Amino acid sequence: MPRMSSEESHALGAANRKDRMLQEALKGDILFVVSPVAVTPVPINAAWTRDVFISVENAAGEVHEWFSEEIASGISIADVSSAGTASIVSTTLSIVNGQAKVVVSGSDNDWVNADTDTLTVEEYTGFASETLAEKTSVETFTT
């Protein structure tokens, strides 16, 4: 039997990993992970942005790289501020190879102590009727 080349061996390993991850997802081992979960910047009187990273993982923290999906109304933004407004470009969550990045923006106003903005990744039932629970990333301005 001929020996496998390094490229063939890596391709086979990747295919086996993808198959294992799909099997885990079919058994319910699939969830959203949000980072950061919480941030506490100092109050600011200016526009700002922050990045929130979302991944689809198994319980062991491995990314389901096979998962690519456009989830309409998959994310939302809310704020509690006396002057500022937080926003996102779209409420569609675009996951590619198990990962997504959402930019949260704050208006050019006073963001004072205890003002907050919350990005919510909405509960999603899709792949094999498995439900991925809602997750949040909260920013609380703190002196």
Secondary structure, DSSP 4 states (H G I P E B T S, - for coil): -PPPPHHHHHHHHHHHHHHHHHHHHHTT--EEEEE-SEE-PPPEES-EEEEEEEEEE-TTS-B-TT--EEETT-EEEEEE-SS--EE-S-S-EEEBTTEEEEEEEE-SSEE-TT-EEEEEE--EE-GGGPEEPPEEEEEE---
